[in-house]
């Protein structure tokens, strides 16, 4: 065996044993693998950064992300691809096409769902609505009430995905728009308390729908050092229960791997965010045994 192959196989074995699985159990048909891929705050960055960029030379770009996603799907058919909002605003592509290109490319990459960020209202709620026909994926927002707007009936409070018998419940939380977005931009959209909504959503998804994994797509922000009382992903995790994973956005926080937080009942919640501009792709692998007990391994991949 070549030295490189030996190192790779040994590293994989160590990681799996660390997760509580032996190699024998990993190869067992009783173990199911679910891969969660995610992005946030891509902000209309379609092209990679130029080689002359001082911070992110040659990084990102939709073509590279699409190729990476395709290669991961070839390894495992049980994949969910999610986005945590702020798809719009940041390059001339948005100024010229108004979000059409972003939605069409995400549809080509077969995104499953996205929540809504504050910048997704930058062309107003009517501008967002006008681009919905270009999106083949679902928009999920649980705490924005759109009943008196054109988005009524077009945004879901939650979605359930079933992958090889694994039932995954996904709900979405958005940041308070007042102060971030002109009132004319979001019109009669009502902002509801994200903690209360999260408690309602997890009760529904865990108790009523019997989901094996619950994911929150959040555009609340990772944390706020100068505003400790402001709701954030880390704070949300400690104030709720039954959320397994919070995929975040808004604060452009680069994490190499998820932060592990204890919830109200002392159970682990994974909180992850992969920066901005499509530079990274988040990858979290969940392994479920015959009793649907789960372990995970995760990393951020540079695109």
SEDRENKE-934573 format. One line per 4 residues: number of its first residue (from 1); their letters; for each residue x, y, z of N, C-alpha, C. Coordinates in Angstrom, 1 decimal, padded with zeros to 4 digits. Layout:
! residues N
NUM	a	X Y Z X Y Z X Y Z; ... $
This chain:
! residues 303
1	xxxx	000.9 -001.2 000.0 000.0 000.0 000.0 000.9 001.3 000.0; 000.6 002.2 -000.9 001.3 003.4 -000.9 001.2 004.2 000.4; 002.2 005.0 000.8 002.2 005.7 002.0 001.0 006.7 002.1; 000.7 007.4 001.0 -000.4 008.3 000.9 -001.7 007.6 001.2 $
5	xxxx	-001.9 006.5 000.5 -003.2 005.7 000.6 -003.3 005.3 002.1; -002.2 004.8 002.7 -002.3 004.3 004.1 -002.7 005.5 005.0; -002.1 006.6 004.8 -002.4 007.8 005.7 -003.9 008.2 005.5; -004.4 008.2 004.3 -005.8 008.6 004.1 -006.7 007.6 004.7 $
9	xxxx	-006.4 006.2 004.6 -007.3 005.2 005.1 -007.2 005.2 006.7; -006.0 005.5 007.2 -005.9 005.5 008.7 -006.6 006.7 009.2; -006.5 007.9 008.5 -007.2 009.1 009.0 -008.8 008.9 009.0; -009.2 008.2 007.9 -010.7 008.0 007.8 -011.1 007.0 008.9 $
13	xxxx	-010.3 006.0 009.2 -010.7 005.0 010.3 -010.7 005.7 011.6; -009.7 006.6 011.9 -009.7 007.3 013.2 -010.9 008.2 013.3; -011.3 008.9 012.3 -012.4 009.8 012.4 -013.7 009.0 012.7; -013.9 007.9 012.0 -015.1 007.1 012.2 -015.2 006.5 013.6 $
17	xxxx	-014.0 006.0 014.1 -014.0 005.4 015.4 -014.3 006.5 016.5; -013.7 007.8 016.2 -014.0 008.9 017.1 -015.5 009.2 017.1; -016.2 008.9 016.1 -017.6 009.2 016.0 -018.4 008.1 016.7; -017.7 007.0 017.2 -018.5 006.0 017.9 -018.8 004.8 017.0 $
21	xxxx	-018.3 004.8 015.7 -018.5 003.7 014.8 -017.2 003.0 014.5; -017.2 001.7 014.5 -016.1 001.0 014.0 -016.2 000.9 012.5; -015.1 000.5 011.8 -015.2 000.3 010.4 -016.2 -000.7 009.9; -016.3 -001.7 010.8 -017.3 -002.8 010.5 -018.7 -002.2 010.5 $
25	xxxx	-019.0 -001.4 011.5 -020.4 -000.8 011.6 -020.6 000.2 010.5; -019.6 000.9 010.1 -019.7 001.9 009.0 -020.1 001.2 007.7; -019.6 000.0 007.5 -019.9 -000.7 006.3 -021.2 -001.5 006.4; -021.7 -001.5 007.5 -023.0 -002.2 007.7 -024.1 -001.5 007.0 $
29	xxxx	-025.1 -002.2 006.5 -026.2 -001.6 005.8 -027.1 -000.9 006.8; -026.9 -001.1 008.1 -027.8 -000.5 009.1 -027.4 001.0 009.3; -026.2 001.4 008.9 -025.7 002.8 009.0 -026.1 003.6 007.8; -026.8 004.6 007.9 -027.2 005.5 006.8 -026.4 006.8 007.0 $
33	xxxx	-026.0 007.3 005.8 -025.2 008.6 005.8 -026.1 009.7 005.1; -026.2 010.8 005.8 -026.9 012.0 005.2 -025.9 013.1 005.2; -025.7 013.7 004.0 -024.8 014.8 003.9 -025.6 016.2 003.7; -025.3 017.1 004.6 -025.8 018.5 004.5 -024.8 019.4 003.9 $
37	xxxx	-025.1 020.0 002.7 -024.2 021.0 002.1 -024.9 022.3 002.3; -024.1 023.4 002.6 -024.7 024.7 002.8 -023.8 025.9 002.5; -024.5 027.0 002.1 -023.9 028.2 001.8 -024.7 029.3 002.5; -024.1 030.5 002.6 -024.8 031.7 003.1 -024.1 033.0 002.6 $
41	xxxx	-024.9 034.0 002.5 -024.4 035.3 002.1 -023.5 035.3 000.9; -024.0 034.6 -000.2 -023.2 034.6 -001.4 -023.2 035.9 -002.1; -024.3 036.7 -001.9 -024.3 038.1 -002.4 -023.9 038.3 -003.9; -024.6 037.5 -004.7 -024.5 037.6 -006.1 -023.1 037.4 -006.7 $
45	xxxx	-022.2 036.7 -006.0 -020.9 036.5 -006.5 -020.9 035.2 -007.4; -021.0 035.5 -008.6 -021.1 034.4 -009.6 -019.7 034.0 -010.1; -018.9 034.9 -010.3 -017.5 034.6 -010.7 -016.6 034.4 -009.5; -015.5 033.7 -009.8 -014.4 033.6 -008.7 -013.8 035.0 -008.5 $
49	xxxx	-013.2 035.2 -007.4 -012.4 036.4 -007.2 -011.2 036.4 -008.1; -010.8 037.5 -008.6 -009.6 037.6 -009.6 -008.3 037.2 -008.9; -007.4 036.8 -009.6 -006.1 036.4 -009.1 -005.4 037.6 -008.4; -005.8 038.8 -008.7 -005.1 040.0 -008.1 -005.8 040.4 -006.8 $
53	xxxx	-006.9 039.7 -006.4 -007.6 040.1 -005.2 -006.6 039.8 -004.0; -006.5 040.8 -003.1 -005.6 040.7 -002.0 -006.0 039.7 -000.9; -007.3 039.5 -000.8 -007.9 038.6 000.3 -008.3 037.2 -000.1; -008.9 037.1 -001.3 -009.5 035.9 -001.7 -009.1 035.5 -003.2 $
57	xxxx	-007.8 035.5 -003.5 -007.5 035.3 -004.9 -007.9 034.0 -005.5; -008.6 034.0 -006.6 -009.0 032.8 -007.3 -010.0 031.9 -006.5; -010.6 032.5 -005.5 -011.5 031.7 -004.7 -013.0 031.9 -005.1; -013.8 030.9 -004.8 -015.2 031.0 -005.0 -015.6 030.8 -006.5 $
61	xxxx	-016.8 031.2 -006.8 -017.3 031.1 -008.2 -018.3 029.9 -008.3; -019.4 030.2 -009.0 -020.5 029.2 -009.1 -020.0 027.9 -009.8; -019.2 028.0 -010.9 -018.7 026.9 -011.6 -018.0 025.9 -010.7; -017.1 026.4 -009.9 -016.4 025.5 -009.0 -017.3 024.9 -007.9 $
65	xxxx	-018.2 025.7 -007.4 -019.1 025.2 -006.4 -020.0 024.1 -007.0; -020.4 024.3 -008.2 -021.3 023.3 -008.9 -020.5 022.0 -009.1; -019.2 022.1 -009.5 -018.4 020.9 -009.7 -018.2 020.2 -008.4; -017.9 020.9 -007.3 -017.7 020.3 -006.0 -019.0 019.6 -005.5 $
69	xxxx	-020.1 020.3 -005.6 -021.4 019.7 -005.2 -021.7 018.4 -006.0; -021.4 018.4 -007.3 -021.6 017.2 -008.1 -020.7 016.1 -007.7; -019.5 016.4 -007.4 -018.6 015.3 -007.0 -019.0 014.7 -005.6; -019.5 015.5 -004.7 -020.0 015.0 -003.4 -021.3 014.1 -003.6 $
73	xxxx	-022.1 014.6 -004.5 -023.4 013.8 -004.8 -023.0 012.4 -005.4; -021.9 012.3 -006.2 -021.5 011.0 -006.7 -021.1 010.1 -005.7; -020.6 010.6 -004.6 -020.1 009.8 -003.5 -021.3 009.3 -002.6; -022.3 010.1 -002.5 -023.4 009.9 -001.6 -024.7 010.5 -002.2 $
77	xxxx	-025.7 009.7 -002.4 -026.9 010.2 -003.0 -027.8 010.9 -002.0; -027.6 010.7 -000.8 -028.4 011.3 000.3 -027.8 012.7 000.7; -028.2 013.7 -000.1 -027.6 015.0 000.1 -028.7 016.1 000.1; -028.6 017.0 001.1 -029.5 018.2 001.1 -028.6 019.4 000.9 $
81	xxxx	-029.0 020.3 000.0 -028.2 021.5 -000.3 -029.1 022.7 000.1; -028.6 023.5 001.0 -029.3 024.5 001.7 -028.6 025.9 001.7; -029.3 027.0 001.8 -028.7 028.3 001.8 -029.4 029.1 002.9; -028.6 029.9 003.6 -029.1 030.7 004.8 -029.4 032.2 004.4 $
85	xxxx	-029.6 032.5 003.2 -030.0 033.8 002.9 -029.0 034.8 002.4; -029.4 036.0 002.0 -028.6 037.0 001.4 -028.0 036.5 000.1; -028.9 036.0 -000.8 -028.5 035.5 -002.1 -028.2 036.7 -003.0; -028.9 037.8 -002.8 -028.9 039.0 -003.6 -027.8 040.0 -003.1 $
89	xxxx	-027.5 040.9 -004.0 -026.8 042.2 -003.7 -025.3 042.0 -003.5; -024.5 042.6 -004.3 -023.0 042.6 -004.1 -022.2 042.7 -005.3; -022.8 042.4 -006.5 -022.0 042.5 -007.7 -023.0 043.1 -008.8; -022.4 043.5 -009.9 -023.3 044.1 -011.0 -024.3 043.1 -011.5 $
93	xxxx	-024.1 041.8 -011.3 -025.0 040.8 -011.8 -026.4 041.0 -011.2; -026.4 041.4 -009.9 -027.7 041.7 -009.3 -028.3 043.0 -009.8; -027.5 044.0 -009.9 -027.9 045.3 -010.4 -028.6 045.2 -011.8; -028.0 044.3 -012.6 -028.5 044.2 -014.0 -029.6 043.2 -014.1 $
97	xxxx	-029.5 042.0 -013.5 -030.5 041.0 -013.7 -031.6 040.9 -012.6; -031.3 041.6 -011.5 -032.3 041.6 -010.4 -032.5 040.3 -009.6; -031.6 039.4 -009.7 -031.7 038.1 -009.0 -032.0 036.9 -009.9; -032.4 037.2 -011.1 -032.7 036.1 -012.0 -031.6 035.1 -012.2 $
101	xxxx	-030.4 035.6 -012.4 -029.2 034.7 -012.6 -028.9 033.9 -011.4; -029.0 034.5 -010.2 -028.7 033.8 -009.0 -029.6 032.6 -008.8; -030.9 032.9 -009.0 -031.9 031.8 -008.8 -031.8 030.7 -009.8; -031.5 031.1 -011.1 -031.4 030.1 -012.1 -030.2 029.2 -011.9 $
105	xxxx	-029.1 029.8 -011.4 -027.9 029.0 -011.2 -028.1 028.1 -009.9; -028.7 028.6 -008.9 -029.0 027.8 -007.7 -029.9 026.6 -008.1; -030.9 026.9 -009.0 -031.7 025.8 -009.5 -031.0 024.8 -010.2; -030.0 025.2 -011.1 -029.2 024.3 -011.8 -028.3 023.4 -010.9 $
109	xxxx	-027.9 024.0 -009.8 -027.1 023.2 -008.8 -028.0 022.4 -007.9; -029.3 022.5 -008.1 -030.3 021.7 -007.4 -030.3 021.9 -005.9; -030.4 023.2 -005.5 -030.6 023.6 -004.1 -032.0 023.0 -003.7; -032.1 022.6 -002.5 -033.3 022.1 -001.9 -034.2 023.2 -001.3 $
113	xxxx	-033.5 024.1 -000.6 -034.2 025.2 000.1 -033.3 026.3 000.5; -033.9 027.5 000.7 -033.2 028.6 001.2 -034.1 029.4 002.2; -033.5 030.1 003.1 -034.3 031.0 003.9 -034.0 032.4 003.3; -034.6 033.4 003.8 -034.6 034.8 003.2 -033.8 035.7 004.1 $
117	xxxx	-032.8 036.4 003.5 -032.0 037.3 004.2 -032.5 038.8 004.0; -032.0 039.7 004.8 -032.4 041.1 004.6 -032.1 041.7 003.3; -031.0 041.3 002.7 -030.6 041.8 001.4 -031.4 041.3 000.2; -032.2 040.2 000.5 -033.0 039.6 -000.5 -034.3 040.5 -000.7 $
121	xxxx	-034.4 041.6 000.1 -035.5 042.6 -000.1 -034.9 043.8 -000.8; -033.7 043.8 -001.3 -033.1 045.0 -001.8 -033.8 045.6 -003.0; -034.5 044.7 -003.7 -035.3 045.2 -004.8 -036.8 045.2 -004.4; -037.0 045.3 -003.1 -038.4 045.3 -002.6 -039.0 043.9 -002.6 $
125	xxxx	-040.0 043.7 -001.8 -040.7 042.4 -001.8 -041.3 042.0 -003.1; -041.7 043.1 -003.9 -042.2 042.8 -005.3 -041.1 042.3 -006.2; -039.8 042.8 -006.0 -038.7 042.4 -006.8 -038.4 040.9 -006.5; -038.4 040.6 -005.2 -038.2 039.2 -004.8 -039.2 038.2 -005.4 $
129	xxxx	-040.5 038.7 -005.3 -041.6 037.9 -005.8 -041.5 037.7 -007.3; -041.0 038.7 -008.0 -040.9 038.6 -009.5 -039.9 037.6 -009.9; -038.9 037.3 -009.1 -037.9 036.3 -009.4 -038.2 034.9 -009.0; -039.3 034.7 -008.3 -039.6 033.3 -007.8 -039.7 032.3 -008.9 $
133	xxxx	-040.3 032.7 -010.0 -040.4 031.6 -011.1 -039.1 031.1 -011.6; -038.0 031.8 -011.3 -036.7 031.3 -011.7 -036.1 030.4 -010.7; -036.7 030.2 -009.5 -036.2 029.3 -008.5 -037.0 028.0 -008.4; -036.3 026.9 -008.6 -037.0 025.6 -008.6 -036.9 025.0 -007.2 $
137	xxxx	-036.3 025.7 -006.2 -036.2 025.3 -004.8 -037.2 026.0 -004.0; -037.3 025.6 -002.7 -038.3 026.2 -001.8 -037.7 027.3 -000.9; -038.5 028.3 -000.6 -038.1 029.3 000.3 -038.8 029.0 001.7; -038.0 029.0 002.7 -038.5 028.7 004.0 -038.3 029.8 005.0 $
141	xxxx	-039.4 030.3 005.6 -039.3 031.4 006.6 -040.4 031.2 007.6; -040.1 030.9 008.9 -041.1 030.6 009.9 -041.5 031.8 010.7; -040.7 032.8 010.8 -041.0 034.0 011.6 -041.4 035.2 010.9; -041.3 035.2 009.5 -041.8 036.3 008.7 -043.2 035.9 008.3 $
145	xxxx	-044.2 036.8 008.7 -045.6 036.6 008.3 -045.9 037.4 007.1; -046.1 036.7 006.0 -046.3 037.4 004.7 -047.8 037.5 004.3; -048.7 037.3 005.2 -050.1 037.1 004.8 -050.7 038.3 004.1; -050.2 039.5 004.3 -050.7 040.7 003.6 -049.8 041.2 002.5 $
149	xxxx	-049.0 040.3 002.0 -048.0 040.7 000.9 -048.2 039.7 -000.3; -047.4 040.0 -001.3 -047.5 039.2 -002.5 -046.8 037.8 -002.3; -046.0 037.7 -001.2 -045.3 036.4 -000.9 -046.2 035.5 -000.2; -047.4 035.9 000.2 -048.3 035.0 000.9 -048.6 033.7 000.1 $
153	xxxx	-048.3 032.6 000.7 -048.5 031.3 000.0 -047.3 030.8 -000.8; -046.3 031.7 -000.9 -045.1 031.3 -001.8 -043.9 031.0 -000.9; -044.0 031.2 000.4 -042.9 030.9 001.3 -043.4 029.9 002.4; -042.7 028.9 002.6 -043.1 027.8 003.5 -042.6 028.1 005.0 $
157	xxxx	-043.4 027.8 006.0 -042.9 027.9 007.4 -041.9 026.8 007.7; -042.0 025.6 007.0 -041.1 024.5 007.2 -041.2 023.6 006.0; -040.3 022.7 005.8 -040.3 021.6 004.8 -039.8 020.4 005.4; -040.3 019.2 005.0 -039.8 017.9 005.5 -039.2 017.2 004.2 $
161	xxxx	-038.0 016.7 004.4 -037.4 016.0 003.3 -037.1 014.6 003.9; -037.3 013.6 003.1 -037.0 012.2 003.5 -036.0 011.6 002.6; -034.9 011.2 003.2 -033.7 010.7 002.5 -033.4 009.3 003.0; -033.7 008.2 002.2 -033.5 006.9 002.6 -034.1 006.5 004.0 $
165	xxxx	-035.3 007.0 004.2 -036.0 006.8 005.4 -035.6 007.7 006.6; -034.7 008.6 006.3 -034.3 009.6 007.3 -035.2 010.8 007.1; -036.0 011.2 008.2 -036.9 012.3 008.0 -036.3 013.6 008.6; -036.1 014.6 007.7 -035.4 015.8 008.1 -036.4 017.0 008.0 $
169	xxxx	-036.6 017.7 009.1 -037.4 018.8 009.2 -036.6 020.1 009.1; -036.9 021.0 008.2 -036.2 022.3 008.1 -037.1 023.5 008.3; -036.7 024.4 009.1 -037.5 025.6 009.3 -036.5 026.8 009.2; -037.1 028.0 009.0 -036.2 029.2 008.7 -036.5 030.3 009.6 $
173	xxxx	-035.5 031.1 010.0 -035.7 032.3 010.8 -034.9 033.5 010.2; -035.6 034.6 010.2 -035.0 035.8 009.6 -034.8 036.9 010.7; -033.9 037.8 010.4 -033.5 038.9 011.3 -034.6 039.9 011.2; -034.7 040.7 012.3 -035.7 041.8 012.3 -035.4 042.8 011.2 $
177	xxxx	-036.3 043.1 010.3 -036.0 043.9 009.1 -036.1 045.4 009.4; -036.8 045.8 010.4 -036.9 047.2 010.8 -035.5 047.7 011.2; -035.1 048.8 010.5 -033.7 049.3 010.8 -032.7 048.8 009.8; -033.0 047.7 009.1 -032.0 047.1 008.1 -032.6 047.4 006.7 $
181	xxxx	-033.9 047.3 006.6 -034.5 047.4 005.3 -035.6 048.5 005.4; -035.6 049.4 004.3 -036.7 050.4 004.3 -038.0 049.7 004.3; -038.9 050.3 005.1 -040.3 049.8 005.3 -041.0 049.5 003.9; -040.7 050.4 003.0 -041.3 050.2 001.6 -040.8 049.0 000.9 $
185	xxxx	-039.6 048.5 001.4 -039.1 047.3 000.8 -039.8 046.0 001.2; -040.1 045.9 002.5 -040.8 044.7 003.0 -042.3 044.8 003.3; -042.8 046.1 003.2 -044.2 046.4 003.2 -044.8 045.9 004.5; -045.9 045.0 004.4 -046.6 044.6 005.5 -046.1 043.3 006.2 $
189	xxxx	-044.9 042.9 005.8 -044.3 041.7 006.4 -044.2 041.9 007.9; -044.7 040.9 008.7 -044.6 041.0 010.2 -043.5 040.1 010.7; -042.7 040.6 011.5 -041.6 039.9 012.2 -042.1 039.3 013.5; -042.0 038.0 013.7 -042.3 037.4 014.9 -041.1 036.9 015.6 $
193	xxxx	-041.2 036.8 017.0 -040.1 036.5 017.8 -039.5 035.1 017.4; -038.2 035.1 017.0 -037.6 033.9 016.5 -037.5 032.7 017.6; -037.3 033.1 018.8 -037.2 032.0 019.9 -038.6 031.3 020.0; -039.7 032.1 020.1 -041.0 031.6 020.3 -041.4 030.7 019.1 $
197	xxxx	-041.0 031.2 017.9 -041.3 030.5 016.6 -040.5 029.2 016.6; -039.3 029.3 017.0 -038.4 028.1 017.0 -039.0 027.0 017.9; -039.5 027.4 019.1 -040.1 026.5 020.0 -041.3 025.8 019.4; -042.1 026.6 018.7 -043.3 026.1 018.0 -042.9 025.1 016.9 $
201	xxxx	-041.9 025.5 016.1 -041.5 024.7 015.0 -040.9 023.3 015.4; -040.1 023.4 016.4 -039.4 022.1 016.9 -040.5 021.2 017.5; -041.4 021.8 018.2 -042.5 021.0 018.8 -043.2 020.2 017.7; -043.6 021.0 016.6 -044.3 020.4 015.5 -043.4 019.3 014.8 $
205	xxxx	-042.2 019.7 014.5 -041.4 018.8 013.7 -040.9 017.5 014.5; -040.7 017.7 015.8 -040.2 016.6 016.6 -041.3 015.8 017.2; -042.3 016.4 017.8 -043.4 015.6 018.4 -044.4 015.2 017.5; -044.9 016.0 016.6 -046.0 015.7 015.7 -045.5 015.0 014.4 $
209	xxxx	-044.4 015.5 013.8 -044.0 015.0 012.5 -042.9 013.9 012.7; -042.4 013.7 013.9 -041.4 012.7 014.3 -040.2 012.7 013.4; -039.6 013.9 013.2 -038.4 014.1 012.4 -037.2 013.5 013.1; -036.3 012.9 012.4 -035.1 012.3 012.9 -034.0 013.4 013.1 $
213	xxxx	-034.1 014.5 012.3 -033.1 015.5 012.3 -033.8 016.8 012.1; -033.5 017.9 012.9 -034.2 019.2 012.7 -033.1 020.2 012.5; -033.3 020.9 011.3 -032.3 022.0 010.9 -033.0 023.3 010.9; -032.4 024.3 011.5 -032.8 025.7 011.4 -032.0 026.4 010.4 $
217	xxxx	-032.6 027.0 009.3 -031.9 027.9 008.4 -032.1 029.3 009.0; -031.0 029.9 009.5 -031.1 031.1 010.2 -030.3 032.3 009.5; -031.0 033.4 009.5 -030.3 034.7 009.0 -030.3 035.6 010.2; -030.1 035.1 011.4 -030.1 036.0 012.6 -028.7 036.5 012.9 $
221	xxxx	-027.6 035.8 012.5 -026.3 036.2 012.8 -025.7 035.2 013.9; -024.4 035.0 013.8 -023.7 034.0 014.7 -023.7 034.5 016.1; -023.2 035.7 016.4 -023.2 036.3 017.7 -022.9 037.8 017.6; -023.3 038.5 018.7 -023.1 040.0 018.8 -022.4 040.3 020.1 $
225	xxxx	-021.1 040.5 020.0 -020.3 040.8 021.2 -020.8 042.1 021.9; -021.1 043.1 021.1 -021.5 044.5 021.6 -022.9 044.5 022.0; -023.7 043.5 021.6 -025.1 043.5 021.9 -025.5 042.1 022.4; -025.1 041.8 023.6 -025.3 040.4 024.1 -026.7 040.0 024.2 $
229	xxxx	-027.7 040.9 024.3 -029.1 040.6 024.4 -029.7 040.3 023.1; -029.1 040.7 022.0 -029.6 040.5 020.7 -029.6 039.1 020.3; -030.7 038.6 019.8 -030.8 037.2 019.4 -029.9 036.8 018.3; -029.2 035.7 018.5 -028.2 035.3 017.5 -028.3 033.7 017.5 $
233	xxxx	-027.6 033.1 016.6 -027.6 031.7 016.5 -027.1 031.0 017.8; -026.1 031.5 018.4 -025.6 030.9 019.6 -026.6 031.0 020.7; -027.2 032.2 020.8 -028.2 032.4 021.8 -029.4 031.6 021.6; -029.9 031.5 020.3 -031.0 030.7 020.0 -030.8 029.2 020.4 $
237	xxxx	-029.6 028.7 020.2 -029.3 027.3 020.5 -029.5 027.0 022.0; -029.1 028.0 022.9 -029.2 027.8 024.3 -030.6 027.9 024.8; -031.5 028.6 024.1 -032.8 029.0 024.6 -033.9 028.0 024.1; -033.5 027.0 023.3 -034.5 026.1 022.7 -034.1 024.7 022.9 $
241	xxxx	-034.9 023.8 022.3 -034.6 022.4 022.4 -035.0 021.7 021.1; -034.4 020.6 020.8 -034.7 019.7 019.7 -034.2 020.2 018.4; -033.4 021.3 018.3 -032.7 021.7 017.1 -031.4 020.9 017.1; -031.1 020.2 016.0 -029.9 019.5 015.8 -028.8 020.4 015.2 $
245	xxxx	-029.2 021.2 014.2 -028.2 022.0 013.5 -028.8 023.3 013.1; -028.0 024.4 013.4 -028.4 025.7 013.0 -027.4 026.1 011.9; -027.9 026.3 010.7 -027.1 026.8 009.6 -027.3 028.3 009.5; -026.3 029.1 009.7 -026.5 030.5 009.9 -026.0 031.4 008.8 $
249	xxxx	-026.3 032.7 008.9 -025.8 033.7 007.9 -025.9 035.1 008.6; -025.7 036.1 007.8 -025.8 037.5 008.1 -024.5 038.1 008.6; -023.8 037.5 009.5 -022.6 038.1 010.1 -021.3 037.7 009.4; -021.4 037.0 008.3 -020.3 036.6 007.5 -019.2 036.0 008.3 $
253	xxxx	-019.6 035.1 009.2 -018.6 034.4 010.1 -018.0 033.2 009.5; -016.7 033.1 009.4 -016.0 032.0 008.8 -015.7 031.0 009.9; -016.3 029.8 009.8 -016.0 028.7 010.8 -015.4 027.5 010.0; -014.4 026.9 010.6 -013.8 025.7 009.9 -014.7 024.5 010.2 $
257	xxxx	-015.4 024.5 011.3 -016.3 023.4 011.7 -017.3 024.0 012.6; -018.4 023.3 012.8 -019.5 023.9 013.6 -019.1 024.1 015.1; -019.7 025.1 015.7 -019.6 025.3 017.1 -020.6 024.4 017.8; -020.2 023.7 018.9 -021.1 022.9 019.6 -021.7 023.6 020.9 $
261	xxxx	-023.0 023.7 021.0 -023.6 024.5 022.0 -024.6 023.5 022.8; -024.8 023.7 024.1 -025.7 022.9 024.8 -027.1 023.7 024.8; -028.1 022.9 024.5 -029.5 023.5 024.5 -030.1 023.5 025.9; -031.4 023.9 025.9 -032.1 023.9 027.2 -032.0 022.7 028.0 $
265	xxxx	-032.0 021.5 027.3 -032.0 020.2 028.0 -030.6 019.6 028.1; -029.6 020.4 027.8 -028.2 020.0 027.9 -027.7 019.1 026.7; -028.5 019.1 025.7 -028.1 018.3 024.5 -027.4 019.2 023.5; -026.6 018.6 022.6 -025.7 019.3 021.7 -026.5 019.9 020.5 $
269	xxxx	-026.2 021.1 020.2 -026.7 021.7 019.0 -025.4 022.2 018.2; -025.4 021.9 016.9 -024.3 022.3 016.0 -024.7 023.6 015.4; -023.8 024.6 015.5 -024.1 025.9 014.9 -023.0 026.2 013.9; -023.3 026.4 012.6 -022.3 026.6 011.6 -022.6 027.7 010.7 $
273	xxxx	-021.6 028.3 010.1 -021.7 029.4 009.1 -020.4 029.4 008.3; -020.5 029.6 007.0 -019.3 029.5 006.2 -018.9 030.8 005.5; -019.0 031.9 006.3 -018.4 033.2 005.8 -019.3 033.9 004.8; -018.9 034.1 003.6 -019.6 034.9 002.6 -019.1 034.7 001.2 $
277	xxxx	-019.8 035.2 000.2 -019.4 035.3 -001.2 -019.1 034.0 -001.9; -019.6 032.9 -001.3 -019.4 031.6 -002.0 -018.0 031.1 -001.9; -017.2 031.6 -001.0 -015.8 031.2 -000.9 -015.7 029.8 -000.4; -016.6 029.4 000.6 -016.6 028.1 001.2 -017.9 027.4 001.0 $
281	xxxx	-017.9 026.1 001.1 -019.1 025.2 001.1 -019.0 024.5 002.4; -020.1 024.5 003.2 -020.2 023.8 004.4 -020.6 022.3 004.1; -020.0 021.4 004.8 -020.3 020.0 004.6 -020.4 019.3 005.9; -021.6 018.8 006.2 -021.8 018.1 007.5 -022.4 016.7 007.2 $
285	xxxx	-021.7 015.7 007.6 -022.1 014.3 007.4 -022.7 013.8 008.7; -024.0 013.3 008.6 -024.6 012.7 009.7 -024.7 011.2 009.4; -024.4 010.4 010.5 -024.5 008.9 010.4 -025.6 008.4 011.3; -026.5 007.7 010.8 -027.6 007.2 011.6 -027.5 005.7 011.7 $
289	xxxx	-027.7 005.2 013.0 -027.7 003.7 013.1 -029.2 003.2 013.0; -029.4 001.9 013.3 -030.7 001.3 013.1 -031.7 001.9 014.0; -031.3 002.5 015.1 -032.2 003.2 016.0 -032.4 004.7 015.8; -031.8 005.1 014.7 -031.8 006.5 014.3 -031.0 007.4 015.2 $
293	xxxx	-030.1 006.8 016.0 -029.2 007.6 016.8 -028.1 008.1 015.8; -027.6 009.3 016.1 -026.8 009.9 015.1 -025.4 010.5 015.6; -024.5 010.4 014.7 -023.2 011.0 015.0 -022.9 011.9 013.8; -021.8 012.7 013.9 -021.5 013.6 012.8 -020.0 013.9 012.6 $
297	xxxx	-019.7 014.3 011.4 -018.4 014.9 011.2 -018.6 016.0 010.2; -017.8 017.1 010.3 -018.1 018.3 009.5 -016.8 019.1 009.2; -016.9 019.8 008.1 -015.8 020.7 007.7 -016.2 021.7 006.7; -015.5 022.8 006.6 -015.7 023.8 005.6 -014.8 023.6 004.5 $
301	xxx	-015.3 023.6 003.3 -014.4 023.3 002.1 -014.2 024.6 001.3; -013.0 024.9 001.0 -012.7 026.1 000.2 -013.1 025.8 -001.3; -013.9 026.6 -001.9 -014.3 026.4 -003.2 -013.3 026.8 -004.2 $
